[in-house]
Amino acid sequence: MNPAWTALLLSLKVAGWATLLNLVGGIAVGYLLARKRFPGRDLLDTLLTLPMVMPPTVLGYYLLVLMGRRSWFGAWLQEHFGISLIFTWQGAVIAAAIVAFPLVFKPARAAFEAVDGQLEQAARVLGVSEMAIFFRVTLPLAWRGILAGVLLAFARALGEFGATLMVAGSIPGKTQTLSIAVYEAVQAGQDDVANTLVLLTSAVCIAVLLLAGRLAPGRIANQMQG
């Protein structure tokens, strides 16, 4: 298979899994911070937003320290499950997910906070359980805002470079995503390959943003400004 298409398929795989993780985690944490009050709430919000402003290479270094074989967590995974996340596509998924997480979490929190609490209270009066209220009232009302954030996170994960390179390296066919392949092609002076990869990346990202804009008009600009 053409290396460009191999890198594209790997990038879609990494971005897809990262987005799925962020969808579950972003909804859970967004709902928690939107509905609950507890000590350290603002600090937690700040820590979860850090990947949006922190250099990806710094995040990658933190992940190396956390998941490396010499770390307690990395050693525990290796000893009990035979799993090593460094220089694997799974490690790339974790790196991409962490970098893109704020793009799901922040819109999810804002969307949940915008839901009219009186509708939820009315459901409680009717005897509906809290879980049913979440899935039948809260989530449907907040879904469009969450979906816009999910699509933005997918585009961000697709183009992630710094943290992914630090954690997963650049192994062709295994961990070399589109953005890393572009870097390698430029470094090697392969302008034709770089041009092809750049066009592929741009086309996919534009398509995702257009889809996000159609599904949730007006929210994309607000999230980018926020």
Steps between C-alpha positions, in 0.01 A plus 500: 500500500611856428676642812276807487185291524655285771571812705147628434337176613717489813417863576127432462535196727686697769267800475191277506600317817619822665167667420305204638693521827444874513129464428450276802738687730400848381129439555559349846733775623304778330180386668674463837639853496178648362276346764711441811669736743799365693837619637764524230245530218668802344843342534378185324353710221834681461701178491270344240526814285882509513550287185338780301781744584794281602759417231430148364863401549468576871190281518691233312782517754252462787353195327846353452569543871163345586490212252868417451621160611695656786192674639282328758200496267694384195679233703167383647344466153802310372521269799132410535368525144808498278392837358741771389336818371816678388563483123158346430188630329316459830744746654427736212129469580559600863716796397246622243212451744663709772592781262147516354308440826425867580325537164240246617493573870452879480211494248339212690508695826361811331227297329391336826499835680274641227234231554193639678504352849122533524461229237712263707308592814170433326623153410595438863152602614360241259714236669759454227833363624816711482655275237187517286493879538857518374441282194147617417513870590846644568712325237257550208481873577878533526593265218552750217753700699681184607509369144660821372774461759547132412554583133750772587681256728513245218661758270746596773590137572544437129763773474675440835878501468710591804365272773445214254859519375634502856294200609461288187796602286500475122480137392364476142182294487478474879516842667576745217186713474436757226648795686814304591529369144490859371784594734707200395439568130607864533811400696588250226442754223210298354290796392259296287417269790466795737263678261279190471487453876422866562215495249355184657518647849350832391214333311402280796517787752296732276237229454474448876467874569233539231307212652532649849375834371195340339411292804542780753489838322631790703668286764833447328593869500390537863711202611805621308462845662443348845 
